[in-house]
């Protein structure tokens, strides 16, 4: 399908009209056709593409649409969705932004890390306004590990500690490293797998990726790039820049509804400048960003004809109006369109596809004979009369659900077992007083006896010394990513109120569980056969990824 779309007469003409510093307007672009058209312009012009969207969710949808409709990879450049000061660093987003910058900059280990080519790069305008480190700052915060390189293990340790990596017994969170003998395990930012570096004396013997759950190596790589997370937040304007500076000069920048993109960019800049904390990172001025964008060839995509006059390539893509009414109307509409056009229905999984084929064969045999089905998520269907093409998602026909983009599995932290689990600067929770920062051990004398104490700093610089013998009163704070929590006030009532509310909630939950259990025991049960065909189909059509706890409960 994509090969045919890339030969569309209007699109070919638009692709040939692309030139650095110029803008090509393409109208009549509806729904998921926008992502398809952007990818096709890149194919026709034989240039990389940056697709800018208005909102974050639209960027997620566009990335999905490109991968499904073209079969080519799409890379999402994420944005921080909250204040991006140093108090709100999200490791996963920081790591992904750095990974993409490294890939565009051609870092020594960018391809060996297993990173695919960016393909079409998709970004919400907020991500573009948030600065990235300059190429020089990025290089200064990067370390390439190669098998055979001369490097004392102490040099690696010093680099990791200086870069903000935490030394632990066993890595399970991004930004941690562990050491045993001649092996160093590192879990870098923005990586789904950890890397294991094996030393022989002062030489790197091998660099391997390994699975955190099994602790087994998955493959050996020639080179791996490590980047410190601090490079993602450059408060110094001289060491920060726009993502545009990493793009090749021949890049085509496509915008869906460019007026809306510019309007939201200006609103975001004004809003965040008014509420920005003193130590948070400034957004780039939208005027300067869009001015810098002027050096690239631009493809401006519109649902309707743009107000600005000039040469516009109208594709005539339409919405599927009757599909939004009800399932019967949707299938009738598709049946009528199938008489003159190719109909493609995208289902979430193979089981859903098989069930849909069964339904069509039983109720709409004519449509079943003509419609094509495939597995994938298309967020908004469309009808392209000139191409005699209809694309629609299964969820649009049955109005069942909206796809939620899958995120990387989060790994939980570990409670404190010994003092070795704590490092200065860690956030902890005292059972009686709340959240504090651990500032190390102190030897104090009390009643003529010396003893080691944990020094905890609370809000307003209040300090509490906890005897090491009572370490059970202190637990390591486990929060989302590396966001810094607010410290509790020593002697205040807020922490006790929070504990009381939590205790009441636990009591209520326990009471409800006891009530439900009592009702279950008093009610006669019904035994259903297990493993029926209907149950199997229902399970196979489940579109979401189960959590580890859900799988354990069902096992």
ZIWO-V427626 format. One record per residue. RES is the residue in one small letter. SS is DSSP state (H for helix, E for strand, C for the rest). PSI is psi in degrees with one decimal (NA if undefined). D_CENTER is the distance of its C-alpha to the mean C-alpha in Angstrom with 2 decimals. Layout:
# ZIWO-V427626
res:RES ss:SS psi:PSI d_center:D_CENTER
res:RES ss:SS psi:PSI d_center:D_CENTER
This chain:
# ZIWO-V427626
res:x ss:C psi:-45.1 d_center:28.44
res:x ss:H psi:-37.8 d_center:26.35
res:x ss:H psi:-38.4 d_center:29.31
res:x ss:H psi:-41.9 d_center:31.55
res:x ss:H psi:-37.7 d_center:29.36
res:x ss:C psi:-7.9 d_center:29.30
res:x ss:C psi:5.6 d_center:33.10
res:x ss:C psi:134.1 d_center:33.36
res:x ss:H psi:-46.1 d_center:36.18
res:x ss:H psi:-40.0 d_center:34.61
res:x ss:H psi:-39.9 d_center:31.32
res:x ss:H psi:-42.8 d_center:33.29
res:x ss:H psi:-40.3 d_center:35.32
res:x ss:H psi:-40.5 d_center:32.31
res:x ss:H psi:-39.0 d_center:30.76
res:x ss:H psi:-24.8 d_center:34.09
res:x ss:H psi:-9.4 d_center:34.35
res:x ss:C psi:133.0 d_center:31.20
res:x ss:C psi:148.2 d_center:32.31
res:x ss:C psi:131.2 d_center:31.00
res:x ss:C psi:-3.8 d_center:31.55
res:x ss:C psi:160.9 d_center:32.14
res:x ss:E psi:135.8 d_center:30.40
res:x ss:E psi:130.1 d_center:30.75
res:x ss:E psi:130.0 d_center:30.55
res:x ss:E psi:117.4 d_center:29.61
res:x ss:E psi:175.4 d_center:30.40
res:x ss:C psi:40.4 d_center:30.43
res:x ss:C psi:114.5 d_center:26.73
res:x ss:C psi:139.4 d_center:25.55
res:x ss:C psi:-134.5 d_center:22.37
res:x ss:C psi:-8.3 d_center:20.38
res:x ss:H psi:-24.6 d_center:23.13
res:x ss:H psi:-47.2 d_center:21.52
res:x ss:H psi:-38.9 d_center:18.74
res:x ss:H psi:-42.7 d_center:21.54
res:x ss:H psi:-41.8 d_center:23.87
res:x ss:H psi:-45.3 d_center:21.57
res:x ss:H psi:-37.0 d_center:21.06
res:x ss:H psi:-38.1 d_center:24.81
res:x ss:H psi:-39.2 d_center:25.81
res:x ss:H psi:-40.0 d_center:24.08
res:x ss:H psi:-45.0 d_center:25.90
res:x ss:H psi:-45.4 d_center:29.19
res:x ss:H psi:-9.3 d_center:29.07
res:x ss:C psi:48.1 d_center:27.75
res:x ss:C psi:154.6 d_center:25.30
res:x ss:C psi:157.4 d_center:21.58
res:x ss:E psi:137.5 d_center:19.77
res:x ss:E psi:118.0 d_center:17.43
res:x ss:E psi:116.6 d_center:16.73
res:x ss:E psi:132.6 d_center:16.42
res:x ss:E psi:169.0 d_center:15.85
res:x ss:C psi:-56.8 d_center:17.04
res:x ss:C psi:165.3 d_center:14.36
res:x ss:H psi:-43.6 d_center:10.60
res:x ss:H psi:-35.5 d_center:11.19
res:x ss:H psi:-34.2 d_center:13.39
res:x ss:H psi:-41.7 d_center:10.97
res:x ss:H psi:-47.5 d_center:8.94
res:x ss:H psi:-43.1 d_center:12.53
res:x ss:H psi:-40.3 d_center:13.80
res:x ss:H psi:-42.4 d_center:11.50
res:x ss:H psi:-45.3 d_center:12.64
res:x ss:H psi:-41.6 d_center:16.12
res:x ss:H psi:-46.5 d_center:16.51
res:x ss:H psi:-38.7 d_center:15.78
res:x ss:H psi:-45.5 d_center:18.09
res:x ss:H psi:-21.6 d_center:20.80
res:x ss:H psi:-21.4 d_center:21.14
res:x ss:C psi:4.9 d_center:20.24
res:x ss:C psi:155.4 d_center:18.64
res:x ss:C psi:150.1 d_center:15.16
res:x ss:E psi:137.4 d_center:12.82
res:x ss:E psi:126.2 d_center:10.27
res:x ss:E psi:122.8 d_center:7.72
res:x ss:E psi:108.0 d_center:8.46
res:x ss:C psi:163.4 d_center:6.41
res:x ss:C psi:149.6 d_center:8.94
res:x ss:C psi:129.7 d_center:10.15
res:x ss:C psi:-0.5 d_center:11.23
res:x ss:C psi:-177.3 d_center:14.21
res:x ss:C psi:132.3 d_center:16.99
res:x ss:C psi:36.1 d_center:15.96
res:x ss:C psi:176.4 d_center:19.09
res:x ss:C psi:-14.7 d_center:19.55
res:x ss:C psi:-6.1 d_center:19.62
res:x ss:C psi:52.2 d_center:16.00
res:x ss:C psi:122.4 d_center:14.02
res:x ss:C psi:115.5 d_center:10.61
res:x ss:H psi:-42.5 d_center:10.67
res:x ss:H psi:-44.5 d_center:7.16
res:x ss:H psi:-43.4 d_center:6.47
res:x ss:H psi:-44.8 d_center:10.08
res:x ss:H psi:-39.6 d_center:10.02
res:x ss:H psi:-40.0 d_center:7.62
res:x ss:H psi:-42.4 d_center:9.85
res:x ss:H psi:-38.6 d_center:12.81
res:x ss:H psi:-44.0 d_center:12.20
res:x ss:H psi:-40.1 d_center:12.30
res:x ss:H psi:-43.2 d_center:15.26
res:x ss:H psi:-41.5 d_center:16.94
res:x ss:H psi:-43.3 d_center:16.66
res:x ss:H psi:-31.9 d_center:18.15
res:x ss:H psi:-9.8 d_center:20.69
res:x ss:C psi:41.8 d_center:21.76
res:x ss:C psi:150.9 d_center:21.50
res:x ss:C psi:-37.8 d_center:23.98
res:x ss:C psi:16.3 d_center:21.64
res:x ss:C psi:-40.0 d_center:18.71
res:x ss:C psi:-35.6 d_center:19.88
res:x ss:C psi:-22.8 d_center:21.40
res:x ss:C psi:-9.8 d_center:18.15
res:x ss:C psi:4.8 d_center:17.38
res:x ss:C psi:130.8 d_center:14.94
res:x ss:C psi:166.7 d_center:15.83
res:x ss:C psi:143.1 d_center:17.17
res:x ss:C psi:-24.5 d_center:14.79
res:x ss:E psi:-129.1 d_center:16.88
res:x ss:E psi:128.7 d_center:16.11
res:x ss:E psi:125.8 d_center:13.68
res:x ss:E psi:135.0 d_center:12.17
res:x ss:E psi:137.4 d_center:11.55
res:x ss:E psi:155.4 d_center:12.47
res:x ss:H psi:-29.0 d_center:15.60
res:x ss:H psi:-39.3 d_center:14.37
res:x ss:H psi:-33.8 d_center:12.15
res:x ss:H psi:-32.0 d_center:15.40
res:x ss:H psi:-22.6 d_center:17.51
res:x ss:E psi:122.9 d_center:15.76
res:x ss:C psi:157.7 d_center:17.65
res:x ss:E psi:160.7 d_center:16.82
res:x ss:E psi:149.7 d_center:19.45
res:x ss:C psi:164.3 d_center:22.31
res:x ss:H psi:-35.6 d_center:22.88
res:x ss:H psi:-42.6 d_center:25.60
res:x ss:H psi:-36.3 d_center:23.58
res:x ss:H psi:-43.6 d_center:20.82
res:x ss:H psi:-35.6 d_center:23.61
res:x ss:H psi:-25.4 d_center:25.24
res:x ss:C psi:17.4 d_center:22.24
res:x ss:E psi:141.4 d_center:21.82
res:x ss:E psi:124.0 d_center:23.83
res:x ss:E psi:126.3 d_center:24.37
res:x ss:E psi:123.5 d_center:25.63
res:x ss:E psi:139.3 d_center:28.04
res:x ss:C psi:130.7 d_center:30.37
res:x ss:C psi:-13.0 d_center:33.89
res:x ss:C psi:145.1 d_center:33.12
res:x ss:E psi:117.7 d_center:35.41
res:x ss:C psi:111.1 d_center:33.47
res:x ss:C psi:143.4 d_center:34.87
res:x ss:H psi:-29.1 d_center:32.52
res:x ss:H psi:-33.5 d_center:33.39
res:x ss:H psi:-41.4 d_center:31.95
res:x ss:H psi:-43.1 d_center:28.55
res:x ss:H psi:-48.4 d_center:28.87
res:x ss:H psi:-40.7 d_center:29.80
res:x ss:H psi:-42.1 d_center:26.90
res:x ss:H psi:-45.8 d_center:24.35
res:x ss:H psi:-44.4 d_center:26.06
res:x ss:H psi:-29.1 d_center:26.42
res:x ss:C psi:3.9 d_center:22.72
res:x ss:C psi:5.9 d_center:21.83
res:x ss:C psi:145.3 d_center:21.19
res:x ss:E psi:132.5 d_center:22.76
res:x ss:E psi:119.8 d_center:25.57
res:x ss:C psi:172.4 d_center:25.50
res:x ss:C psi:-37.5 d_center:27.53
res:x ss:C psi:128.7 d_center:24.71
res:x ss:C psi:136.1 d_center:21.08
res:x ss:C psi:1.7 d_center:18.51
res:x ss:C psi:149.7 d_center:15.99
res:x ss:C psi:141.4 d_center:14.16
res:x ss:C psi:16.2 d_center:16.79
res:x ss:E psi:156.3 d_center:19.75
res:x ss:E psi:152.6 d_center:22.62
res:x ss:E psi:156.7 d_center:25.67
res:x ss:E psi:131.7 d_center:29.04
res:x ss:E psi:120.2 d_center:31.82
res:x ss:C psi:-128.7 d_center:34.69
res:x ss:C psi:21.0 d_center:33.69
res:x ss:E psi:133.0 d_center:30.07
res:x ss:E psi:121.2 d_center:27.10
res:x ss:E psi:135.0 d_center:23.75
res:x ss:E psi:133.7 d_center:20.68
res:x ss:E psi:96.5 d_center:17.05
res:x ss:C psi:163.4 d_center:15.43
res:x ss:C psi:141.7 d_center:12.41
res:x ss:C psi:17.9 d_center:9.34
res:x ss:C psi:140.4 d_center:11.33
res:x ss:C psi:-19.2 d_center:11.37
res:x ss:C psi:154.0 d_center:15.12
res:x ss:E psi:164.6 d_center:17.65
res:x ss:E psi:138.8 d_center:20.48
res:x ss:E psi:119.1 d_center:24.15
res:x ss:E psi:120.2 d_center:26.68
res:x ss:E psi:128.1 d_center:30.28
res:x ss:E psi:146.9 d_center:33.10
res:x ss:E psi:98.3 d_center:36.74
res:x ss:C psi:-126.5 d_center:38.56
res:x ss:C psi:25.7 d_center:37.09
res:x ss:E psi:140.3 d_center:35.44
res:x ss:E psi:113.3 d_center:32.00
res:x ss:E psi:-43.8 d_center:33.05
res:x ss:E psi:156.5 d_center:29.77
res:x ss:E psi:119.1 d_center:25.99
res:x ss:E psi:145.7 d_center:24.24
res:x ss:E psi:144.9 d_center:20.85
res:x ss:E psi:156.1 d_center:21.23
res:x ss:C psi:130.0 d_center:19.80
res:x ss:C psi:-29.6 d_center:19.52
res:x ss:C psi:-44.2 d_center:21.06
res:x ss:C psi:-17.0 d_center:23.96
res:x ss:C psi:20.9 d_center:24.35
res:x ss:C psi:143.0 d_center:25.37
res:x ss:E psi:141.6 d_center:24.70
res:x ss:E psi:-35.9 d_center:22.96
res:x ss:E psi:159.6 d_center:24.12
res:x ss:E psi:138.2 d_center:25.70
res:x ss:C psi:150.9 d_center:24.38
res:x ss:C psi:-35.1 d_center:26.69
res:x ss:E psi:146.0 d_center:24.53
res:x ss:E psi:130.8 d_center:21.36
res:x ss:E psi:125.4 d_center:20.00
res:x ss:E psi:138.7 d_center:19.20
res:x ss:E psi:135.9 d_center:17.95
res:x ss:C psi:143.7 d_center:18.48
res:x ss:H psi:-29.2 d_center:15.87
res:x ss:H psi:-24.4 d_center:18.68
res:x ss:H psi:-19.4 d_center:18.57
res:x ss:H psi:-20.8 d_center:15.45
res:x ss:C psi:89.2 d_center:17.68
res:x ss:C psi:101.5 d_center:20.94
res:x ss:C psi:-24.8 d_center:23.20
res:x ss:C psi:115.5 d_center:25.95
res:x ss:H psi:-27.6 d_center:25.90
res:x ss:H psi:-18.7 d_center:27.80
res:x ss:H psi:15.0 d_center:24.94
res:x ss:E psi:156.9 d_center:22.11
res:x ss:E psi:-171.6 d_center:21.70
res:x ss:C psi:152.7 d_center:19.76
res:x ss:H psi:-28.4 d_center:17.33
res:x ss:H psi:-30.4 d_center:20.29
res:x ss:H psi:-14.2 d_center:22.33
res:x ss:H psi:-11.8 d_center:20.26
res:x ss:C psi:142.5 d_center:20.73
res:x ss:C psi:149.7 d_center:23.81
res:x ss:C psi:-25.8 d_center:26.74
res:x ss:C psi:5.4 d_center:26.93
res:x ss:C psi:141.7 d_center:23.47
res:x ss:E psi:121.3 d_center:23.67
res:x ss:E psi:115.0 d_center:21.72
res:x ss:E psi:139.0 d_center:21.43
res:x ss:E psi:130.1 d_center:21.01
res:x ss:E psi:119.4 d_center:21.12
res:x ss:C psi:71.1 d_center:23.77
res:x ss:H psi:-32.5 d_center:24.12
res:x ss:H psi:-40.1 d_center:26.25
res:x ss:H psi:-37.4 d_center:23.57
res:x ss:H psi:-47.4 d_center:21.03
res:x ss:H psi:-40.9 d_center:23.70
res:x ss:H psi:-45.9 d_center:24.75
res:x ss:H psi:-37.6 d_center:21.41
res:x ss:H psi:-44.9 d_center:20.92
res:x ss:H psi:-40.4 d_center:24.36
res:x ss:H psi:-42.8 d_center:23.84
res:x ss:H psi:-43.1 d_center:20.67
res:x ss:H psi:-45.9 d_center:22.63
res:x ss:H psi:-43.2 d_center:25.70
res:x ss:H psi:-46.0 d_center:24.08
res:x ss:H psi:-28.9 d_center:22.14
res:x ss:H psi:-32.7 d_center:25.20
res:x ss:H psi:-32.1 d_center:27.34
res:x ss:H psi:2.9 d_center:25.35
res:x ss:C psi:135.2 d_center:23.95
res:x ss:C psi:159.6 d_center:24.99
res:x ss:C psi:-34.1 d_center:27.23
res:x ss:C psi:8.2 d_center:24.98
res:x ss:C psi:164.9 d_center:21.72
res:x ss:C psi:134.6 d_center:20.54
res:x ss:C psi:144.8 d_center:22.03
res:x ss:E psi:155.6 d_center:20.32
res:x ss:C psi:145.0 d_center:21.85
res:x ss:C psi:121.9 d_center:24.71
res:x ss:H psi:-36.2 d_center:23.80
res:x ss:H psi:-42.1 d_center:27.30
res:x ss:H psi:-37.0 d_center:26.92
res:x ss:H psi:-47.5 d_center:23.57
res:x ss:H psi:-28.4 d_center:25.06
res:x ss:H psi:-42.1 d_center:28.25
res:x ss:H psi:-29.6 d_center:26.54
res:x ss:H psi:-20.2 d_center:24.88
res:x ss:C psi:-17.5 d_center:28.47
res:x ss:C psi:-11.9 d_center:29.07
res:x ss:C psi:158.0 d_center:26.81
res:x ss:E psi:137.4 d_center:27.79
res:x ss:E psi:137.6 d_center:26.21
res:x ss:E psi:110.1 d_center:25.81
res:x ss:E psi:119.7 d_center:26.00
res:x ss:E psi:132.4 d_center:25.27
res:x ss:C psi:144.8 d_center:27.07
res:x ss:C psi:-43.1 d_center:27.60
res:x ss:C psi:176.3 d_center:31.21
res:x ss:C psi:133.4 d_center:33.53
res:x ss:C psi:155.8 d_center:32.68
res:x ss:C psi:-39.4 d_center:35.23
res:x ss:C psi:129.4 d_center:35.73
res:x ss:C psi:161.4 d_center:38.31
res:x ss:C psi:-179.0 d_center:38.21
res:x ss:C psi:121.6 d_center:37.61
res:x ss:E psi:135.6 d_center:34.97
res:x ss:E psi:110.5 d_center:34.03
res:x ss:E psi:118.1 d_center:33.94
res:x ss:C psi:-21.4 d_center:32.24
res:x ss:C psi:26.0 d_center:33.39
res:x ss:E psi:136.4 d_center:30.34
res:x ss:E psi:165.2 d_center:30.90
res:x ss:C psi:163.8 d_center:29.26
res:x ss:C psi:85.8 d_center:30.29
res:x ss:H psi:-45.5 d_center:32.04
res:x ss:H psi:-16.9 d_center:33.77
res:x ss:H psi:-27.0 d_center:30.69
res:x ss:H psi:-3.7 d_center:29.55
res:x ss:C psi:-73.0 d_center:32.87
res:x ss:C psi:171.1 d_center:33.19
res:x ss:H psi:-42.3 d_center:32.91
res:x ss:H psi:-48.3 d_center:36.53
res:x ss:H psi:-38.9 d_center:36.37
res:x ss:H psi:-46.2 d_center:33.16
res:x ss:H psi:-34.7 d_center:34.85
res:x ss:H psi:-42.9 d_center:38.02
res:x ss:H psi:-45.6 d_center:36.23
res:x ss:H psi:-36.0 d_center:34.55
res:x ss:H psi:-40.0 d_center:37.96
res:x ss:H psi:-41.2 d_center:39.62
res:x ss:H psi:-33.5 d_center:37.06
res:x ss:H psi:-18.6 d_center:37.23
res:x ss:C psi:-25.9 d_center:40.89
res:x ss:C psi:-6.6 d_center:40.11
res:x ss:C psi:160.7 d_center:36.44
res:x ss:E psi:123.7 d_center:33.98
res:x ss:E psi:125.0 d_center:31.81
res:x ss:E psi:122.4 d_center:28.46
res:x ss:E psi:125.1 d_center:26.81
res:x ss:E psi:123.3 d_center:23.30
res:x ss:E psi:158.9 d_center:22.86
res:x ss:C psi:-30.0 d_center:19.93
res:x ss:C psi:166.0 d_center:21.66
res:x ss:H psi:-37.6 d_center:25.05
res:x ss:H psi:-41.0 d_center:26.80
res:x ss:H psi:-37.8 d_center:25.99
res:x ss:H psi:-44.3 d_center:27.23
res:x ss:H psi:-42.1 d_center:30.41
res:x ss:H psi:-40.0 d_center:31.11
res:x ss:H psi:-39.7 d_center:30.75
res:x ss:H psi:-40.9 d_center:33.19
res:x ss:H psi:-43.4 d_center:35.60
res:x ss:H psi:-44.5 d_center:35.52
res:x ss:H psi:-43.3 d_center:36.21
res:x ss:H psi:-33.5 d_center:39.01
res:x ss:H psi:-38.3 d_center:40.62
res:x ss:H psi:-26.4 d_center:40.35
res:x ss:C psi:69.7 d_center:39.73
res:x ss:H psi:-34.1 d_center:41.18
res:x ss:H psi:-43.3 d_center:41.52
res:x ss:H psi:-38.0 d_center:37.84
res:x ss:H psi:-34.9 d_center:37.02
res:x ss:H psi:-23.0 d_center:39.13
res:x ss:H psi:-31.3 d_center:37.41
res:x ss:C psi:144.5 d_center:33.73
res:x ss:E psi:141.7 d_center:31.17
res:x ss:E psi:152.9 d_center:28.29
res:x ss:E psi:165.2 d_center:25.13
res:x ss:E psi:129.4 d_center:21.99
res:x ss:C psi:166.6 d_center:18.77
res:x ss:C psi:119.7 d_center:17.23
res:x ss:C psi:121.6 d_center:18.67
res:x ss:C psi:-29.0 d_center:17.87
res:x ss:C psi:112.7 d_center:21.23
res:x ss:C psi:168.4 d_center:24.29
res:x ss:E psi:163.7 d_center:26.95
res:x ss:E psi:122.9 d_center:30.49
res:x ss:E psi:92.3 d_center:31.51
res:x ss:H psi:-43.1 d_center:35.32
res:x ss:H psi:-33.4 d_center:36.07
res:x ss:H psi:-1.8 d_center:34.04
res:x ss:C psi:52.5 d_center:35.26
res:x ss:E psi:131.8 d_center:31.72
res:x ss:E psi:127.0 d_center:30.12
res:x ss:E psi:129.7 d_center:26.47
res:x ss:E psi:147.8 d_center:25.43
res:x ss:E psi:144.7 d_center:22.97
res:x ss:H psi:-38.3 d_center:24.57
res:x ss:H psi:-27.5 d_center:22.97
res:x ss:H psi:-33.6 d_center:24.77
res:x ss:H psi:-41.1 d_center:28.07
res:x ss:H psi:-3.3 d_center:27.98
res:x ss:C psi:47.7 d_center:25.96
res:x ss:C psi:-45.6 d_center:24.35
res:x ss:C psi:166.0 d_center:20.74
res:x ss:C psi:138.1 d_center:17.66
res:x ss:C psi:133.7 d_center:14.68
res:x ss:C psi:126.8 d_center:11.65
res:x ss:C psi:132.9 d_center:8.45
res:x ss:C psi:139.0 d_center:8.15
res:x ss:C psi:163.1 d_center:5.86
res:x ss:C psi:142.3 d_center:7.23
res:x ss:C psi:135.0 d_center:10.65
res:x ss:C psi:143.4 d_center:11.74
res:x ss:C psi:137.6 d_center:15.09
res:x ss:C psi:160.7 d_center:17.87
res:x ss:C psi:-177.7 d_center:20.29
res:x ss:C psi:143.4 d_center:24.02
res:x ss:C psi:162.9 d_center:26.97
res:x ss:C psi:128.2 d_center:29.60
res:x ss:C psi:-37.7 d_center:32.31
res:x ss:C psi:173.5 d_center:34.16
res:x ss:H psi:-19.1 d_center:34.24
res:x ss:H psi:-19.2 d_center:32.56
res:x ss:H psi:-9.1 d_center:29.28
res:x ss:C psi:142.0 d_center:29.48
res:x ss:C psi:151.0 d_center:29.11
res:x ss:C psi:134.2 d_center:30.25
res:x ss:C psi:-12.6 d_center:27.66
res:x ss:C psi:147.0 d_center:25.94
res:x ss:E psi:137.2 d_center:25.56
res:x ss:E psi:168.3 d_center:27.76
res:x ss:E psi:119.9 d_center:29.15
res:x ss:E psi:130.7 d_center:32.92
res:x ss:C psi:-29.4 d_center:34.05
res:x ss:C psi:-22.0 d_center:36.64
res:x ss:C psi:-15.4 d_center:35.24
res:x ss:E psi:-151.3 d_center:31.43
res:x ss:E psi:134.4 d_center:28.73
res:x ss:E psi:173.9 d_center:30.01
res:x ss:E psi:130.9 d_center:29.32
res:x ss:E psi:124.7 d_center:31.08
res:x ss:E psi:23.3 d_center:33.34
res:x ss:E psi:-178.1 d_center:34.99
res:x ss:E psi:144.2 d_center:38.28
res:x ss:E psi:137.8 d_center:41.63
res:x ss:E psi:115.4 d_center:45.10
res:x ss:E psi:153.0 d_center:47.21
res:x ss:E psi:128.5 d_center:50.79
res:x ss:E psi:123.3 d_center:51.70
res:x ss:C psi:41.1 d_center:55.19
res:x ss:C psi:2.2 d_center:56.16
res:x ss:E psi:136.8 d_center:53.33
res:x ss:E psi:138.4 d_center:50.40
res:x ss:E psi:152.3 d_center:47.01
res:x ss:E psi:139.7 d_center:43.40
res:x ss:E psi:147.6 d_center:41.16
res:x ss:E psi:126.3 d_center:37.44
res:x ss:E psi:116.5 d_center:37.07
res:x ss:E psi:129.6 d_center:34.59
res:x ss:E psi:127.3 d_center:33.97
res:x ss:C psi:-171.1 d_center:33.27
res:x ss:H psi:156.7 d_center:32.97
res:x ss:H psi:26.6 d_center:35.81
res:x ss:H psi:19.2 d_center:36.30
res:x ss:C psi:141.4 d_center:38.02
res:x ss:E psi:137.2 d_center:38.43
res:x ss:E psi:132.7 d_center:39.09
res:x ss:E psi:122.0 d_center:40.43
res:x ss:E psi:125.5 d_center:39.81
res:x ss:E psi:139.5 d_center:42.08
res:x ss:H psi:-26.6 d_center:40.37
res:x ss:H psi:-14.0 d_center:42.37
res:x ss:H psi:36.5 d_center:40.40
res:x ss:H psi:-20.0 d_center:36.90
res:x ss:H psi:-15.4 d_center:36.29
res:x ss:H psi:-9.8 d_center:36.00
res:x ss:E psi:132.3 d_center:32.87
res:x ss:E psi:149.5 d_center:29.43
res:x ss:E psi:133.1 d_center:26.35
res:x ss:C psi:130.5 d_center:23.88
res:x ss:C psi:108.3 d_center:20.66
res:x ss:C psi:-169.6 d_center:18.04
res:x ss:C psi:116.0 d_center:14.31
res:x ss:C psi:-136.1 d_center:12.99
res:x ss:C psi:26.8 d_center:15.69
res:x ss:C psi:141.1 d_center:16.52
res:x ss:C psi:126.4 d_center:20.29
res:x ss:C psi:163.5 d_center:22.25
res:x ss:C psi:134.7 d_center:25.43
res:x ss:C psi:146.2 d_center:28.56
res:x ss:C psi:157.3 d_center:31.16
res:x ss:C psi:121.9 d_center:34.68
res:x ss:C psi:125.1 d_center:37.22
res:x ss:C psi:-2.2 d_center:39.90
res:x ss:C psi:173.1 d_center:38.08
res:x ss:C psi:-10.3 d_center:37.89
res:x ss:H psi:-42.6 d_center:34.23
res:x ss:H psi:-40.0 d_center:33.14
res:x ss:H psi:-36.8 d_center:36.00
res:x ss:H psi:-40.6 d_center:35.14
res:x ss:H psi:-42.0 d_center:31.58
res:x ss:H psi:-40.9 d_center:33.06
res:x ss:H psi:-42.6 d_center:35.66
res:x ss:H psi:-40.8 d_center:33.17
res:x ss:H psi:-41.1 d_center:31.12
res:x ss:H psi:-42.3 d_center:34.44
res:x ss:H psi:-40.3 d_center:35.56
res:x ss:H psi:-38.3 d_center:32.34
res:x ss:H psi:-41.3 d_center:32.85
res:x ss:H psi:-44.0 d_center:36.48
res:x ss:H psi:-42.0 d_center:35.67
res:x ss:H psi:-43.3 d_center:33.22
res:x ss:H psi:-42.1 d_center:35.85
res:x ss:H psi:-41.4 d_center:38.52
res:x ss:H psi:-39.4 d_center:36.54
res:x ss:H psi:-41.6 d_center:35.88
res:x ss:H psi:-39.8 d_center:39.61
res:x ss:H psi:-46.2 d_center:40.56
res:x ss:H psi:-41.3 d_center:38.41
res:x ss:H psi:-39.0 d_center:39.79
res:x ss:H psi:-41.8 d_center:43.31
res:x ss:H psi:-41.4 d_center:42.90
res:x ss:H psi:-42.3 d_center:41.62
res:x ss:H psi:-30.7 d_center:44.61
res:x ss:H psi:-10.5 d_center:47.05
res:x ss:C psi:129.2 d_center:45.77
res:x ss:C psi:136.3 d_center:46.91
res:x ss:C psi:163.9 d_center:44.07
res:x ss:C psi:126.1 d_center:43.55
res:x ss:C psi:119.9 d_center:42.89
res:x ss:C psi:147.7 d_center:40.82
res:x ss:C psi:142.6 d_center:40.78
res:x ss:C psi:152.4 d_center:37.70
res:x ss:C psi:32.5 d_center:35.90
res:x ss:C psi:163.4 d_center:37.14
res:x ss:H psi:-38.3 d_center:36.00
res:x ss:H psi:-40.2 d_center:34.68
res:x ss:H psi:-41.6 d_center:32.56
res:x ss:H psi:-42.8 d_center:31.19
res:x ss:H psi:-43.3 d_center:30.28
res:x ss:H psi:-43.9 d_center:28.65
res:x ss:H psi:-42.3 d_center:26.54
res:x ss:H psi:-28.4 d_center:25.61
res:x ss:C psi:0.4 d_center:24.52
res:x ss:C psi:123.2 d_center:22.03
res:x ss:C psi:-8.7 d_center:18.77
res:x ss:C psi:159.8 d_center:16.37
res:x ss:C psi:122.2 d_center:15.44
res:x ss:C psi:148.2 d_center:17.82
res:x ss:C psi:167.5 d_center:17.12
res:x ss:H psi:-39.1 d_center:19.35
res:x ss:H psi:-37.6 d_center:21.70
res:x ss:H psi:-43.3 d_center:22.12
res:x ss:H psi:-38.6 d_center:23.03
res:x ss:H psi:-39.1 d_center:25.42
res:x ss:H psi:-31.1 d_center:27.05
res:x ss:H psi:-14.6 d_center:27.66
res:x ss:C psi:NA d_center:28.94
